[in-house]
Amino acid sequence: MEMNTTPKVGFVSLGCPKASSDSERILTELRAEGYLIASNYQDADIVVINTCGFIDSAVEESLDAIGEALAENGRVIVTGCLGANAELIRQAHPAVLAVTGPHATEAVMTAIHAHLPRLHDPHFDLVPPQGIRLTPDHYAYLKISEGCNHRCSFCIIPSMRGDLVSRPIGEVMQEAERLADAGVRELLVISQDTSAYGVDIKYRTGFWQGRPLKTRMTELAAALSELDVWVRLHYVYPYPHVDEVIPLMAEGKILPYLDIPFQHASPRILKAMKRPAAAENTLARIRAWREICPELVIRSTFITGFPGETEADFEQLMDFIEAAELDRVGCFTYSAVAGAAANALPDHVPEALKEERRARLMERQADISAERLEQRIGQTLTVLIDDINAEGAIARSYADAPEIDGIVVIEQAEGLVVGEMVSVKIVDSGEHDLWGELV
C-alpha cells in the first residue's frame, strides 16, 4: 500500500511481564524505523497483538482481543506465545495478516514491512536511549533470558518459548545502565527461571565497563546493585545457589525480596509436577535465609487440584503454608491447558473440589499475610510513589512488586511526586495493604 503520511501502528500487549518486555522491544524498533504508535483502533493503519497462551483463560482473552481488533480495524498481525499455535489462531480468525511466535521482533518487523511499508527516511532520533516502555518512567522490567529448560508437567511454556537462552551479561548491564540513567528507580529482573541464568552457556564470562563478569545470577545481582536503584528478583527457583544472593540482600545491595513459585509442598505432587528442587527441604532453606536476612519478604504461587492430589497432599500444603509464613501468596486451580503433559495423569480432581481447596488455602494465607503486615506498624519504611489520586499517594515498599503485591497508602500527599522515594512511618495495616505517614 502506498503511504504519504507517517504509518501508524496500534499495539495491544497481553500476558506477563516477559511478554511486555517483548512488546517494548517491538515498539522501540517501530519508533526507530519512523513508525508512529496509534492510541486507538481507528487511527491505526495496522494493529499488532502480542498474545498470551499460558492457560485457557489467557488463550480466550487473546482470541477475543484478535477478534475485537479485526472488527474495529480489520488489519491485524499476531505475535507472542499463542502465536506458537498459528493453526488455532487461523482457524478462529482466518483474516489475520500474519502470525509470529514469542520473542520474534525480527519476524514481526518483517510482517509489518510487508503489510505497512515504512517511509523512506525513518527518523532515528525519535527513540530515547532507554527504548520505548510500557511501564511508568520510574520502574522497568529487565529480561535476562528467554525460554526454560524445565519440563514441569502443568506448563507449556518451553513448547512456546523454547529452551533457556541467556542474554549476554554485558548487554543486560548496558540496558540496566541506560534505564537507570533515564531515571528508572527500580529494576525488576525477570525470566522463566532467574536462578538458571547462564547455565546454558556454562556461566560464560562477559564484559561490562571493561571488567569481566560471569553470566550468573549472583554476579548479575551484585553488578546491578552498583546502579543505585532498587533491584527486585522474580521467578527464582530455590536451587542451592540462591543462598548466595541472600547476603547481598542483608547488606542492602538488592531488595530483600524473593518471588519463588513453590507450586506445592507434597513431595508426591511436586514429583508428578516434575518441579526442579522437588526434593529440597524448603522450610529449612527459608529459615536459614531469614536467619541471614530477617527482613526478607517471600512471595509465591501454588496450584490446588493438580491431578492425583488427595486430601492428605492438600493437608501437607496447608501445613507448609502454616509453617513457612510467606508474606504474599497467589493460588490457582489446576488448568488442563492443551498440550500439558499432566493432562494425561490419572485421578483428575473435580472442579468444585479444586476451587474449595483454593479458597481454604487463600483464607488461611489471608490471616498469615495480615499478621505479617500488622508487625510493620511502627516501622519506618522507604517507599516508591507509583500514583497520586484523590485518596492520597499510592506507594510501594521493598516488600511490594508492582501490580501483584500490596500498596502503602499515604493520605497526606501534598508536594509528593510520582517516582519519588520517601520515608513513611507505618500507622495501620489490612489484609494486603499498609497505611503510612510521612516522616
DRENDO-1510 file (C-alpha; in Angstrom, 1 decimal, always signed):
<recs>
REC; n; res; u; v; w
REC; 1; MET; +0.0; +0.0; +0.0 .
REC; 2; GLU; +1.3; +3.5; -0.9 .
REC; 3; MET; +1.6; +5.9; +2.0 .
REC; 4; ASN; +2.4; +9.6; +2.1 .
REC; 5; THR; +1.7; +10.1; +5.8 .
REC; 6; THR; +3.7; +8.5; +8.6 .
REC; 7; PRO; +2.4; +5.0; +9.1 .
REC; 8; LYS; +0.7; +4.3; +12.4 .
REC; 9; VAL; +0.7; +1.0; +14.3 .
REC; 10; GLY; -1.8; +0.1; +17.0 .
REC; 11; PHE; -0.4; -2.1; +19.7 .
REC; 12; VAL; -2.1; -4.5; +22.2 .
REC; 13; SER; +0.1; -6.2; +24.8 .
REC; 14; LEU; -1.4; -9.1; +26.8 .
REC; 15; GLY; +0.1; -11.5; +29.3 .
REC; 16; CYS; +3.0; -11.5; +31.7 .
REC; 17; PRO; +5.9; -9.0; +32.2 .
REC; 18; LYS; +8.0; -11.2; +29.9 .
REC; 19; ALA; +5.6; -10.5; +27.1 .
REC; 20; SER; +5.6; -6.8; +28.0 .
REC; 21; SER; +9.3; -6.8; +27.6 .
REC; 22; ASP; +9.0; -8.3; +24.1 .
REC; 23; SER; +6.4; -5.6; +23.3 .
REC; 24; GLU; +8.8; -2.9; +24.5 .
REC; 25; ARG; +11.4; -4.2; +22.0 .
REC; 26; ILE; +9.0; -4.3; +19.1 .
REC; 27; LEU; +7.7; -0.7; +20.0 .
REC; 28; THR; +11.3; +0.5; +20.2 .
REC; 29; GLU; +12.1; -0.9; +16.8 .
REC; 30; LEU; +8.9; +0.6; +15.3 .
REC; 31; ARG; +9.8; +4.1; +16.6 .
REC; 32; ALA; +13.4; +3.7; +15.4 .
REC; 33; GLU; +12.1; +3.0; +11.9 .
REC; 34; GLY; +9.9; +6.0; +11.9 .
REC; 35; TYR; +6.5; +4.4; +12.6 .
REC; 36; LEU; +4.1; +6.2; +14.9 .
REC; 37; ILE; +2.2; +4.4; +17.7 .
REC; 38; ALA; -1.6; +4.9; +17.4 .
REC; 39; SER; -3.6; +5.2; +20.6 .
REC; 40; ASN; -6.8; +3.6; +19.2 .
REC; 41; TYR; -8.0; +1.2; +16.6 .
REC; 42; GLN; -9.5; +4.0; +14.3 .
REC; 43; ASP; -6.2; +5.9; +13.9 .
REC; 44; ALA; -4.1; +2.8; +13.3 .
REC; 45; ASP; -3.1; +1.6; +9.8 .
REC; 46; ILE; -2.5; -1.8; +11.2 .
REC; 47; VAL; -2.8; -3.5; +14.7 .
REC; 48; VAL; -0.2; -5.8; +16.3 .
REC; 49; ILE; -1.4; -8.0; +19.1 .
REC; 50; ASN; +1.1; -9.6; +21.5 .
REC; 51; THR; -0.8; -12.7; +22.8 .
REC; 52; CYS; -0.6; -14.9; +25.9 .
REC; 53; GLY; -1.3; -18.7; +25.7 .
REC; 54; PHE; -0.3; -19.9; +29.1 .
REC; 55; ILE; -3.7; -21.1; +30.5 .
REC; 56; ASP; -7.1; -21.5; +28.9 .
REC; 57; SER; -8.5; -18.2; +30.1 .
REC; 58; ALA; -5.4; -16.4; +28.6 .
REC; 59; VAL; -5.9; -18.1; +25.2 .
REC; 60; GLU; -9.6; -17.0; +25.3 .
REC; 61; GLU; -8.6; -13.4; +26.1 .
REC; 62; SER; -6.1; -13.4; +23.3 .
REC; 63; LEU; -8.5; -14.8; +20.7 .
REC; 64; ASP; -11.1; -12.2; +21.9 .
REC; 65; ALA; -8.6; -9.4; +21.5 .
REC; 66; ILE; -7.8; -10.5; +18.0 .
REC; 67; GLY; -11.5; -10.6; +17.1 .
REC; 68; GLU; -12.0; -7.2; +18.5 .
REC; 69; ALA; -9.1; -5.7; +16.6 .
REC; 70; LEU; -10.3; -7.4; +13.3 .
REC; 71; ALA; -13.8; -5.9; +13.9 .
REC; 72; GLU; -12.6; -2.4; +14.8 .
REC; 73; ASN; -9.6; -2.2; +12.4 .
REC; 74; GLY; -9.5; -5.2; +10.1 .
REC; 75; ARG; -5.7; -5.3; +9.6 .
REC; 76; VAL; -4.1; -7.5; +12.3 .
REC; 77; ILE; -0.7; -9.1; +12.9 .
REC; 78; VAL; -0.5; -11.6; +15.8 .
REC; 79; THR; +2.7; -12.3; +17.8 .
REC; 80; GLY; +3.5; -13.8; +21.2 .
REC; 81; CYS; +3.0; -17.1; +23.0 .
REC; 82; LEU; -0.3; -18.0; +21.4 .
REC; 83; GLY; +1.4; -17.3; +18.0 .
REC; 84; ALA; +3.3; -20.6; +18.6 .
REC; 85; ASN; -0.1; -22.2; +17.8 .
REC; 86; ALA; -0.7; -20.5; +14.4 .
REC; 87; GLU; -3.2; -23.1; +13.4 .
REC; 88; LEU; -5.5; -22.3; +16.3 .
REC; 89; ILE; -5.4; -18.6; +15.5 .
REC; 90; ARG; -6.0; -19.0; +11.8 .
REC; 91; GLN; -9.0; -21.4; +12.5 .
REC; 92; ALA; -10.6; -18.8; +14.8 .
REC; 93; HIS; -9.6; -15.8; +12.7 .
REC; 94; PRO; -8.7; -16.6; +9.1 .
REC; 95; ALA; -8.5; -12.8; +8.3 .
REC; 96; VAL; -5.3; -12.1; +10.3 .
REC; 97; LEU; -2.5; -10.9; +8.0 .
REC; 98; ALA; +0.4; -12.7; +9.7 .
REC; 99; VAL; +1.2; -14.9; +12.8 .
REC; 100; THR; +4.6; -15.0; +14.5 .
REC; 101; GLY; +5.7; -16.7; +17.8 .
REC; 102; PRO; +7.1; -15.3; +21.0 .
REC; 103; HIS; +10.2; -13.1; +21.3 .
REC; 104; ALA; +10.3; -12.7; +17.5 .
REC; 105; THR; +11.0; -9.0; +17.0 .
REC; 106; GLU; +12.5; -9.5; +13.5 .
REC; 107; ALA; +9.7; -11.7; +12.3 .
REC; 108; VAL; +7.1; -9.1; +13.5 .
REC; 109; MET; +9.0; -6.3; +11.8 .
REC; 110; THR; +9.2; -8.3; +8.5 .
REC; 111; ALA; +5.4; -8.8; +8.7 .
REC; 112; ILE; +4.8; -5.1; +9.3 .
REC; 113; HIS; +7.1; -4.1; +6.5 .
REC; 114; ALA; +5.2; -6.4; +4.1 .
REC; 115; HIS; +1.8; -5.0; +5.1 .
REC; 116; LEU; +2.6; -1.4; +6.1 .
REC; 117; PRO; +5.9; -0.3; +4.4 .
REC; 118; ARG; +7.9; +2.3; +6.4 .
REC; 119; LEU; +8.6; +5.8; +5.0 .
REC; 120; HIS; +11.8; +6.1; +3.1 .
REC; 121; ASP; +13.7; +8.1; +5.7 .
REC; 122; PRO; +13.0; +7.0; +9.2 .
REC; 123; HIS; +14.0; +9.4; +12.0 .
REC; 124; PHE; +16.4; +7.5; +14.1 .
REC; 125; ASP; +16.5; +10.4; +16.7 .
REC; 126; LEU; +12.9; +9.6; +17.7 .
REC; 127; VAL; +13.9; +6.8; +20.1 .
REC; 128; PRO; +15.1; +7.6; +23.6 .
REC; 129; PRO; +18.2; +5.7; +24.6 .
REC; 130; GLN; +16.2; +3.5; +27.1 .
REC; 131; GLY; +13.8; +2.5; +24.3 .
REC; 132; ILE; +10.0; +2.6; +24.3 .
REC; 133; ARG; +8.5; +1.2; +27.5 .
REC; 134; LEU; +5.0; +0.1; +28.7 .
REC; 135; THR; +5.8; +0.6; +32.4 .
REC; 136; PRO; +5.8; +4.0; +34.2 .
REC; 137; ASP; +9.0; +6.1; +34.0 .
REC; 138; HIS; +10.2; +5.0; +37.5 .
REC; 139; TYR; +10.3; +1.2; +37.2 .
REC; 140; ALA; +11.2; -1.2; +34.4 .
REC; 141; TYR; +11.4; -4.9; +33.7 .
REC; 142; LEU; +14.8; -6.3; +32.8 .
REC; 143; LYS; +14.5; -9.5; +31.0 .
REC; 144; ILE; +17.7; -11.6; +31.3 .
REC; 145; SER; +16.8; -14.8; +29.4 .
REC; 146; GLU; +14.3; -16.5; +27.1 .
REC; 147; GLY; +12.8; -19.9; +27.4 .
REC; 148; CYS; +13.2; -22.6; +30.0 .
REC; 149; ASN; +15.0; -26.0; +30.4 .
REC; 150; HIS; +12.4; -27.5; +32.9 .
REC; 151; ARG; +9.6; -29.7; +31.8 .
REC; 152; CYS; +7.1; -29.1; +34.5 .
REC; 153; SER; +4.1; -31.3; +33.6 .
REC; 154; PHE; +1.5; -28.5; +34.0 .
REC; 155; CYS; +3.3; -26.0; +31.8 .
REC; 156; ILE; +3.6; -25.5; +28.1 .
REC; 157; ILE; +6.0; -22.5; +28.1 .
REC; 158; PRO; +9.0; -24.5; +26.7 .
REC; 159; SER; +6.9; -25.6; +23.8 .
REC; 160; MET; +6.0; -21.9; +23.1 .
REC; 161; ARG; +9.2; -20.2; +24.1 .
REC; 162; GLY; +11.9; -22.9; +23.7 .
REC; 163; ASP; +14.8; -23.9; +25.9 .
REC; 164; LEU; +16.7; -21.5; +28.0 .
REC; 165; VAL; +18.7; -18.8; +26.1 .
REC; 166; SER; +20.5; -16.4; +28.4 .
REC; 167; ARG; +21.2; -12.9; +27.2 .
REC; 168; PRO; +24.9; -11.8; +27.3 .
REC; 169; ILE; +25.6; -10.2; +30.7 .
REC; 170; GLY; +27.2; -7.1; +29.1 .
REC; 171; GLU; +24.1; -6.5; +27.1 .
REC; 172; VAL; +21.8; -6.9; +30.1 .
REC; 173; MET; +24.0; -4.5; +32.2 .
REC; 174; GLN; +24.1; -1.9; +29.4 .
REC; 175; GLU; +20.3; -2.0; +29.2 .
REC; 176; ALA; +20.1; -1.6; +33.0 .
REC; 177; GLU; +22.5; +1.3; +32.9 .
REC; 178; ARG; +20.5; +3.1; +30.2 .
REC; 179; LEU; +17.3; +2.6; +32.2 .
REC; 180; ALA; +18.9; +3.9; +35.4 .
REC; 181; ASP; +20.4; +6.9; +33.5 .
REC; 182; ALA; +16.9; +7.7; +32.2 .
REC; 183; GLY; +15.5; +8.0; +35.8 .
REC; 184; VAL; +14.2; +4.4; +36.5 .
REC; 185; ARG; +14.3; +3.9; +40.2 .
REC; 186; GLU; +13.5; +0.1; +40.3 .
REC; 187; LEU; +14.6; -2.7; +38.1 .
REC; 188; LEU; +12.5; -5.9; +38.2 .
REC; 189; VAL; +14.7; -8.8; +37.0 .
REC; 190; ILE; +12.5; -11.4; +35.0 .
REC; 191; SER; +12.9; -14.6; +33.0 .
REC; 192; GLN; +11.2; -18.0; +33.1 .
REC; 193; ASP; +13.8; -19.1; +35.7 .
REC; 194; THR; +16.1; -16.4; +37.0 .
REC; 195; SER; +18.3; -18.8; +39.1 .
REC; 196; ALA; +19.2; -20.7; +35.9 .
REC; 197; TYR; +20.7; -17.6; +34.2 .
REC; 198; GLY; +23.9; -18.5; +32.4 .
REC; 199; VAL; +23.6; -22.3; +32.8 .
REC; 200; ASP; +23.0; -22.8; +29.0 .
REC; 201; ILE; +26.4; -21.0; +28.3 .
REC; 202; LYS; +28.2; -22.6; +31.2 .
REC; 203; TYR; +28.2; -19.2; +33.1 .
REC; 204; ARG; +30.5; -17.7; +30.4 .
REC; 205; THR; +32.4; -14.6; +31.3 .
REC; 206; GLY; +31.2; -11.4; +29.6 .
REC; 207; PHE; +32.3; -7.8; +30.0 .
REC; 208; TRP; +30.7; -4.6; +31.4 .
REC; 209; GLN; +32.5; -1.3; +31.7 .
REC; 210; GLY; +35.7; -3.1; +30.8 .
REC; 211; ARG; +35.5; -5.7; +33.6 .
REC; 212; PRO; +34.9; -9.4; +33.4 .
REC; 213; LEU; +31.5; -10.6; +34.8 .
REC; 214; LYS; +30.3; -14.2; +34.9 .
REC; 215; THR; +26.9; -14.8; +33.3 .
REC; 216; ARG; +25.3; -15.9; +36.6 .
REC; 217; MET; +22.5; -14.6; +38.9 .
REC; 218; THR; +24.8; -13.8; +41.9 .
REC; 219; GLU; +27.3; -11.8; +39.8 .
REC; 220; LEU; +24.4; -10.1; +37.9 .
REC; 221; ALA; +22.7; -9.1; +41.2 .
REC; 222; ALA; +26.0; -7.7; +42.6 .
REC; 223; ALA; +26.7; -5.7; +39.4 .
REC; 224; LEU; +23.1; -4.3; +39.3 .
REC; 225; SER; +23.5; -3.2; +42.9 .
REC; 226; GLU; +26.1; -0.6; +41.7 .
REC; 227; LEU; +23.5; +1.3; +39.8 .
REC; 228; ASP; +21.9; +2.8; +42.9 .
REC; 229; VAL; +18.4; +1.6; +42.1 .
REC; 230; TRP; +16.1; -1.0; +43.7 .
REC; 231; VAL; +16.8; -4.4; +42.2 .
REC; 232; ARG; +14.0; -7.0; +42.6 .
REC; 233; LEU; +14.3; -10.7; +41.7 .
REC; 234; HIS; +11.3; -12.5; +40.2 .
REC; 235; TYR; +10.8; -16.2; +39.3 .
REC; 236; VAL; +13.6; -17.6; +41.3 .
REC; 237; TYR; +13.7; -21.4; +41.8 .
REC; 238; PRO; +15.1; -22.5; +45.2 .
REC; 239; TYR; +18.3; -24.1; +44.0 .
REC; 240; PRO; +21.2; -24.2; +46.4 .
REC; 241; HIS; +23.0; -21.2; +44.8 .
REC; 242; VAL; +20.1; -18.9; +45.7 .
REC; 243; ASP; +21.7; -18.9; +49.1 .
REC; 244; GLU; +24.4; -16.7; +47.6 .
REC; 245; VAL; +22.1; -13.7; +46.9 .
REC; 246; ILE; +20.7; -13.6; +50.5 .
REC; 247; PRO; +23.9; -11.9; +51.9 .
REC; 248; LEU; +23.5; -9.2; +49.1 .
REC; 249; MET; +20.0; -8.6; +50.5 .
REC; 250; ALA; +21.2; -8.5; +54.1 .
REC; 251; GLU; +23.9; -5.9; +53.1 .
REC; 252; GLY; +21.2; -3.7; +51.4 .
REC; 253; LYS; +22.6; -4.2; +47.9 .
REC; 254; ILE; +19.5; -5.6; +46.4 .
REC; 255; LEU; +15.9; -5.7; +47.7 .
REC; 256; PRO; +15.3; -8.4; +50.4 .
REC; 257; TYR; +12.5; -9.9; +48.2 .
REC; 258; LEU; +12.2; -13.2; +46.5 .
REC; 259; ASP; +9.5; -14.3; +44.2 .
REC; 260; ILE; +9.7; -18.1; +44.3 .
REC; 261; PRO; +6.9; -20.2; +42.6 .
REC; 262; PHE; +6.9; -23.2; +45.0 .
REC; 263; GLN; +3.6; -24.5; +43.5 .
REC; 264; HIS; +3.1; -27.3; +46.1 .
REC; 265; ALA; +4.5; -28.9; +49.3 .
REC; 266; SER; +3.6; -32.5; +48.9 .
REC; 267; PRO; +6.8; -34.4; +47.6 .
REC; 268; ARG; +4.5; -36.8; +45.7 .
REC; 269; ILE; +2.7; -34.0; +43.9 .
REC; 270; LEU; +5.9; -32.0; +43.3 .
REC; 271; LYS; +7.4; -35.1; +41.7 .
REC; 272; ALA; +4.3; -35.5; +39.5 .
REC; 273; MET; +4.6; -31.8; +38.6 .
REC; 274; LYS; +8.3; -32.5; +37.6 .
REC; 275; ARG; +9.3; -29.5; +39.6 .
REC; 276; PRO; +13.0; -28.7; +39.9 .
REC; 277; ALA; +14.2; -28.8; +43.6 .
REC; 278; ALA; +11.2; -31.0; +44.4 .
REC; 279; ALA; +13.2; -33.0; +47.0 .
REC; 280; GLU; +14.7; -29.9; +48.7 .
REC; 281; ASN; +13.8; -29.3; +52.3 .
REC; 282; THR; +12.2; -25.9; +51.5 .
REC; 283; LEU; +11.2; -25.0; +55.1 .
REC; 284; ALA; +14.8; -25.4; +56.3 .
REC; 285; ARG; +16.1; -23.2; +53.4 .
REC; 286; ILE; +13.5; -20.5; +54.2 .
REC; 287; ARG; +14.5; -20.5; +57.9 .
REC; 288; ALA; +18.2; -20.3; +57.0 .
REC; 289; TRP; +17.6; -17.4; +54.6 .
REC; 290; ARG; +15.6; -15.5; +57.3 .
REC; 291; GLU; +18.4; -16.0; +59.8 .
REC; 292; ILE; +20.8; -14.3; +57.5 .
REC; 293; CYS; +18.3; -11.6; +56.3 .
REC; 294; PRO; +15.4; -11.2; +58.8 .
REC; 295; GLU; +13.6; -8.6; +56.7 .
REC; 296; LEU; +13.4; -11.0; +53.7 .
REC; 297; VAL; +9.9; -11.0; +52.1 .
REC; 298; ILE; +8.9; -14.1; +50.1 .
REC; 299; ARG; +6.1; -14.2; +47.6 .
REC; 300; SER; +5.0; -17.4; +46.0 .
REC; 301; THR; +2.3; -19.2; +43.9 .
REC; 302; PHE; +0.6; -22.5; +44.4 .
REC; 303; ILE; -1.7; -24.8; +42.4 .
REC; 304; THR; -4.6; -26.7; +44.0 .
REC; 305; GLY; -6.3; -29.7; +42.4 .
REC; 306; PHE; -3.3; -31.0; +40.4 .
REC; 307; PRO; -4.2; -34.5; +39.0 .
REC; 308; GLY; -4.0; -37.1; +41.8 .
REC; 309; GLU; -3.9; -34.5; +44.7 .
REC; 310; THR; -5.5; -36.2; +47.7 .
REC; 311; GLU; -6.8; -34.6; +50.9 .
REC; 312; ALA; -3.6; -35.8; +52.6 .
REC; 313; ASP; -1.5; -34.0; +49.9 .
REC; 314; PHE; -3.5; -30.8; +50.3 .
REC; 315; GLU; -3.1; -31.0; +54.1 .
REC; 316; GLN; +0.7; -31.2; +53.6 .
REC; 317; LEU; +0.4; -28.0; +51.5 .
REC; 318; MET; -1.7; -26.3; +54.3 .
REC; 319; ASP; +0.9; -27.4; +56.9 .
REC; 320; PHE; +3.6; -25.8; +54.7 .
REC; 321; ILE; +1.6; -22.6; +54.4 .
REC; 322; GLU; +1.2; -22.5; +58.2 .
REC; 323; ALA; +4.9; -23.2; +58.9 .
REC; 324; ALA; +6.5; -21.1; +56.1 .
REC; 325; GLU; +4.7; -17.8; +57.0 .
REC; 326; LEU; +5.1; -16.5; +53.5 .
REC; 327; ASP; +4.3; -12.8; +53.0 .
REC; 328; ARG; +2.5; -12.9; +49.7 .
REC; 329; VAL; +0.7; -15.8; +48.1 .
REC; 330; GLY; -1.2; -16.3; +44.8 .
REC; 331; CYS; -3.1; -19.6; +44.2 .
REC; 332; PHE; -4.6; -21.1; +41.1 .
REC; 333; THR; -6.7; -24.1; +40.5 .
REC; 334; TYR; -5.1; -26.6; +38.1 .
REC; 335; SER; -5.9; -25.6; +34.5 .
REC; 336; ALA; -5.8; -28.5; +32.0 .
REC; 337; VAL; -4.1; -26.5; +29.3 .
REC; 338; ALA; -3.9; -28.1; +25.8 .
REC; 339; GLY; -0.5; -29.7; +25.4 .
REC; 340; ALA; +0.4; -30.0; +29.1 .
REC; 341; ALA; +1.8; -33.5; +30.0 .
REC; 342; ALA; -0.2; -33.5; +33.3 .
REC; 343; ASN; -3.5; -33.8; +31.4 .
REC; 344; ALA; -2.6; -37.5; +30.8 .
REC; 345; LEU; -2.2; -38.2; +34.5 .
REC; 346; PRO; -5.0; -40.2; +36.2 .
REC; 347; ASP; -7.3; -39.1; +39.0 .
REC; 348; HIS; -8.3; -35.6; +38.0 .
REC; 349; VAL; -9.7; -33.6; +40.8 .
REC; 350; PRO; -13.3; -32.3; +40.3 .
REC; 351; GLU; -13.5; -28.5; +39.6 .
REC; 352; ALA; -15.6; -27.8; +42.7 .
REC; 353; LEU; -13.0; -29.5; +45.0 .
REC; 354; LYS; -10.1; -27.7; +43.3 .
REC; 355; GLU; -11.9; -24.4; +44.0 .
REC; 356; GLU; -12.8; -25.3; +47.5 .
REC; 357; ARG; -9.2; -26.2; +48.3 .
REC; 358; ARG; -8.0; -22.9; +46.7 .
REC; 359; ALA; -10.5; -21.0; +48.9 .
REC; 360; ARG; -9.3; -22.8; +52.0 .
REC; 361; LEU; -5.7; -22.1; +51.3 .
REC; 362; MET; -6.3; -18.4; +50.5 .
REC; 363; GLU; -8.4; -17.9; +53.6 .
REC; 364; ARG; -5.6; -19.3; +55.8 .
REC; 365; GLN; -3.0; -17.3; +54.0 .
REC; 366; ALA; -5.0; -14.1; +54.3 .
REC; 367; ASP; -4.7; -14.4; +58.1 .
REC; 368; ILE; -0.9; -15.0; +57.8 .
REC; 369; SER; -0.4; -12.1; +55.4 .
REC; 370; ALA; -2.4; -9.8; +57.7 .
REC; 371; GLU; -0.4; -10.9; +60.8 .
REC; 372; ARG; +2.9; -10.2; +59.0 .
REC; 373; LEU; +1.7; -6.8; +57.8 .
REC; 374; GLU; +0.5; -5.9; +61.4 .
REC; 375; GLN; +4.1; -6.4; +62.6 .
REC; 376; ARG; +5.0; -3.5; +60.3 .
REC; 377; ILE; +3.0; -1.0; +62.4 .
REC; 378; GLY; +5.5; +1.4; +63.9 .
REC; 379; GLN; +8.3; +0.7; +61.4 .
REC; 380; THR; +9.7; +3.3; +59.2 .
REC; 381; LEU; +10.0; +2.2; +55.5 .
REC; 382; THR; +11.3; +3.8; +52.3 .
REC; 383; VAL; +8.6; +3.8; +49.7 .
REC; 384; LEU; +8.4; +4.5; +46.0 .
REC; 385; ILE; +5.4; +6.6; +44.8 .
REC; 386; ASP; +3.5; +5.0; +41.9 .
REC; 387; ASP; +0.5; +7.2; +41.7 .
REC; 388; ILE; -1.3; +10.2; +43.3 .
REC; 389; ASN; -5.1; +10.3; +43.4 .
REC; 390; ALA; -8.0; +11.5; +45.5 .
REC; 391; GLU; -7.1; +9.1; +48.3 .
REC; 392; GLY; -3.6; +10.4; +48.5 .
REC; 393; ALA; -0.4; +8.8; +47.3 .
REC; 394; ILE; -0.2; +5.1; +46.3 .
REC; 395; ALA; +3.3; +3.8; +47.1 .
REC; 396; ARG; +5.2; +0.6; +47.4 .
REC; 397; SER; +7.8; -0.6; +49.9 .
REC; 398; TYR; +10.6; -3.1; +49.2 .
REC; 399; ALA; +8.0; -5.8; +50.1 .
REC; 400; ASP; +5.7; -5.0; +47.2 .
REC; 401; ALA; +6.2; -5.7; +43.5 .
REC; 402; PRO; +4.0; -3.6; +41.2 .
REC; 403; GLU; +0.6; -4.9; +40.3 .
REC; 404; ILE; +0.9; -8.2; +42.1 .
REC; 405; ASP; +1.5; -7.3; +45.8 .
REC; 406; GLY; +0.1; -4.8; +48.2 .
REC; 407; ILE; +0.5; -1.0; +48.4 .
REC; 408; VAL; +1.3; +1.6; +51.0 .
REC; 409; VAL; -1.2; +4.4; +51.2 .
REC; 410; ILE; -0.1; +7.9; +52.2 .
REC; 411; GLU; -3.2; +10.0; +52.9 .
REC; 412; GLN; -1.3; +13.4; +53.3 .
REC; 413; ALA; +0.3; +13.6; +49.9 .
REC; 414; GLU; +0.8; +17.3; +49.4 .
REC; 415; GLY; +4.0; +18.0; +47.4 .
REC; 416; LEU; +4.7; +14.4; +46.6 .
REC; 417; VAL; +5.5; +13.4; +43.0 .
REC; 418; VAL; +5.3; +10.0; +41.2 .
REC; 419; GLY; +8.6; +8.2; +41.0 .
REC; 420; GLU; +9.9; +9.9; +44.2 .
REC; 421; MET; +11.2; +7.8; +47.2 .
REC; 422; VAL; +10.2; +9.0; +50.7 .
REC; 423; SER; +10.3; +7.7; +54.2 .
REC; 424; VAL; +7.0; +6.8; +55.9 .
REC; 425; LYS; +6.0; +5.6; +59.4 .
REC; 426; ILE; +3.5; +2.7; +59.2 .
REC; 427; VAL; +0.4; +3.5; +61.2 .
REC; 428; ASP; -2.2; +0.9; +60.1 .
REC; 429; SER; -2.4; -2.4; +58.2 .
REC; 430; GLY; -5.0; -4.6; +56.4 .
REC; 431; GLU; -5.0; -7.9; +54.7 .
REC; 432; HIS; -2.9; -6.7; +51.8 .
REC; 433; ASP; -2.0; -3.0; +52.3 .
REC; 434; LEU; -0.4; -0.6; +54.7 .
REC; 435; TRP; -1.1; +3.0; +55.6 .
REC; 436; GLY; +1.8; +5.3; +56.4 .
REC; 437; GLU; +2.5; +8.9; +57.4 .
REC; 438; LEU; +5.4; +10.9; +56.0 .
REC; 439; VAL; +8.4; +11.1; +58.3 .
</recs>
